[in-house]
Amino acid sequence: MENKKVLVTRAHQITDEIQATTYKKYKDLHLEYIEVYYLDHEVDEHSGFINRDQKVKHYTKNQMERNMKALRNAYHVAKGAASPSEIIDFRTKYNISASTFSLVLGFSKNTISNIENEGITSLPTGRLIKMCLENKNLIYQYLQLCDKIDQRKKEEISKRLMGG
């Protein structure tokens, strides 16, 4: 998620963005993700009355978009996709850059970096990545078939992956 941003409330007071774990039922799954919002006075939508004694969650357009991405990502992970942190951990463990990992799997050069920052964009892609993370032999096979990486680099990565 992005860093906290300073927001201005209806009373022209500066407030910080708040992050909190949220639990939602979505498509018959109980999901957990980080939701972002800010607190501001409660407003009655019918009368327009502002209750200055009560603060409630409010969302900017950007926060709503980020929350939807976080919910979608939690759904994909619950349905078998790799989480961004799993991908980062794997790459760190085997010292493989995001751009190289993208090329090995047959994606465009920045796909893995984008997934790590924005979340999984499609369930099939997320599941493929998860299968590869759980089976180093599968990544090894992809690596051997990759014609965008030179032989020397393939050998270096192979040694790290297969421990030899």
C-alpha positions as CSV (number, residue, x, y, z in Angstrom):
1,M,0.0,0.0,0.0
2,E,1.0,3.6,-0.5
3,N,2.3,5.8,2.3
4,K,-0.1,7.9,4.4
5,K,-1.3,11.0,2.7
6,V,-2.4,14.1,4.5
7,L,-6.1,15.0,3.8
8,V,-8.2,18.0,4.7
9,T,-11.6,17.4,6.3
10,R,-14.9,19.4,5.9
11,A,-13.8,21.6,8.9
12,H,-10.5,22.3,7.0
13,Q,-8.5,20.3,9.5
14,I,-5.5,18.2,8.4
15,T,-6.0,14.5,9.0
16,D,-3.9,11.4,8.1
17,E,-5.0,8.5,6.1
18,I,-5.9,5.5,8.3
19,Q,-5.1,1.9,7.5
20,A,-7.0,-0.9,9.2
21,T,-7.5,-4.6,8.6
22,T,-11.0,-5.2,7.2
23,Y,-12.9,-8.4,7.0
24,K,-15.5,-8.8,4.2
25,K,-17.6,-11.7,2.8
26,Y,-17.2,-11.6,-0.9
27,K,-18.5,-14.3,-3.3
28,D,-19.0,-16.7,-0.3
29,L,-15.4,-16.2,0.9
30,H,-14.4,-14.5,4.1
31,L,-11.6,-12.2,3.1
32,E,-9.1,-10.1,5.1
33,Y,-7.3,-7.1,3.6
34,I,-6.0,-3.6,4.5
35,E,-8.5,-0.8,3.9
36,V,-7.6,2.8,3.7
37,Y,-9.9,5.7,4.7
38,Y,-10.0,9.0,6.7
39,L,-12.2,10.2,9.5
40,D,-14.5,13.1,9.1
41,H,-17.8,14.3,10.6
42,E,-20.9,12.3,10.0
43,V,-23.2,13.7,7.3
44,D,-26.9,12.9,6.9
45,E,-27.2,12.3,3.2
46,H,-30.9,13.3,3.1
47,S,-30.8,16.5,5.0
48,G,-27.2,17.5,4.6
49,F,-26.9,18.0,8.4
50,I,-23.3,17.6,9.6
51,N,-23.0,16.0,13.0
52,R,-19.9,17.5,14.5
53,D,-20.0,15.2,17.5
54,Q,-19.5,12.0,15.5
55,K,-16.7,11.0,13.1
56,V,-17.1,8.2,10.6
57,K,-15.1,6.6,7.8
58,H,-14.9,8.5,4.5
59,Y,-13.1,7.6,1.3
60,T,-11.4,9.6,-1.4
61,K,-11.8,8.3,-5.0
62,N,-8.2,7.1,-4.8
63,Q,-8.8,5.3,-1.5
64,M,-11.9,3.6,-3.0
65,E,-9.9,2.4,-6.0
66,R,-7.1,1.1,-3.7
67,N,-9.6,-0.6,-1.5
68,M,-11.2,-2.3,-4.5
69,K,-7.7,-3.5,-5.6
70,A,-7.0,-4.8,-2.1
71,L,-10.3,-6.7,-2.0
72,R,-9.7,-8.2,-5.5
73,N,-6.2,-9.2,-4.6
74,A,-7.4,-10.9,-1.3
75,Y,-10.0,-12.7,-3.4
76,H,-7.4,-13.9,-5.9
77,V,-5.1,-15.1,-3.2
78,A,-8.0,-17.0,-1.5
79,K,-8.7,-18.7,-4.8
80,G,-5.1,-19.9,-5.2
81,A,-3.1,-17.0,-6.6
82,A,0.3,-16.1,-5.3
83,S,0.4,-13.0,-3.1
84,P,2.7,-10.2,-3.9
85,S,4.7,-10.9,-0.7
86,E,5.1,-14.6,-1.7
87,I,6.6,-13.5,-5.0
88,I,8.9,-11.0,-3.4
89,D,10.1,-13.6,-0.8
90,F,10.8,-16.1,-3.5
91,R,12.7,-13.7,-5.7
92,T,14.7,-12.5,-2.7
93,K,15.5,-16.0,-1.6
94,Y,16.8,-17.0,-5.0
95,N,18.2,-13.5,-5.9
96,I,16.1,-13.1,-9.1
97,S,15.2,-9.6,-10.2
98,A,11.5,-8.8,-11.0
99,S,12.3,-8.1,-14.6
100,T,14.2,-11.4,-15.0
101,F,11.5,-13.4,-13.3
102,S,8.9,-11.8,-15.6
103,L,11.0,-12.9,-18.7
104,V,11.4,-16.4,-17.3
105,L,7.6,-16.8,-17.0
106,G,7.0,-15.3,-20.4
107,F,5.5,-12.0,-19.3
108,S,6.5,-8.5,-20.3
109,K,9.6,-7.2,-18.5
110,N,7.8,-5.2,-15.8
111,T,4.8,-7.5,-15.1
112,I,6.1,-9.0,-11.9
113,S,7.1,-5.6,-10.5
114,N,3.6,-4.3,-11.3
115,I,2.0,-7.4,-9.6
116,E,4.2,-6.9,-6.5
117,N,3.1,-3.2,-6.2
118,E,-0.5,-3.4,-7.4
119,G,-1.5,-7.0,-6.7
120,I,-2.5,-9.9,-9.0
121,T,-4.5,-8.6,-12.0
122,S,-5.9,-12.0,-13.1
123,L,-6.6,-15.2,-11.3
124,P,-5.0,-17.5,-14.0
125,T,-1.8,-15.4,-13.9
126,G,-1.7,-15.5,-10.1
127,R,-2.3,-19.3,-10.1
128,L,0.4,-19.9,-12.6
129,I,2.9,-17.9,-10.5
130,K,1.8,-19.8,-7.4
131,M,2.4,-23.1,-9.1
132,C,5.9,-22.0,-10.1
133,L,6.7,-20.7,-6.6
134,E,5.7,-24.1,-5.2
135,N,7.6,-26.1,-7.8
136,K,11.1,-25.0,-8.5
137,N,11.4,-27.6,-11.3
138,L,8.6,-25.8,-13.2
139,I,10.5,-22.5,-13.0
140,Y,13.7,-24.3,-14.0
141,Q,11.9,-25.7,-17.1
142,Y,10.5,-22.2,-18.0
143,L,14.1,-20.8,-17.5
144,Q,15.6,-23.4,-19.9
145,L,12.9,-22.5,-22.5
146,C,13.4,-18.7,-22.2
147,D,15.2,-17.3,-25.2
148,K,15.4,-13.7,-23.8
149,I,18.0,-14.7,-21.2
150,D,21.6,-15.6,-22.1
151,Q,23.1,-19.0,-21.3
152,R,25.5,-17.7,-18.6
153,K,22.6,-16.0,-16.7
154,K,20.5,-19.2,-17.1
155,E,23.2,-21.2,-15.5
156,E,23.6,-18.8,-12.6
157,I,19.9,-18.8,-11.9
158,S,19.7,-22.5,-12.3
159,K,22.4,-23.0,-9.6
160,R,20.6,-20.8,-7.2
161,L,17.3,-22.5,-7.8
162,M,18.4,-26.1,-7.8
163,G,21.1,-25.6,-5.1
164,G,24.0,-26.8,-7.2
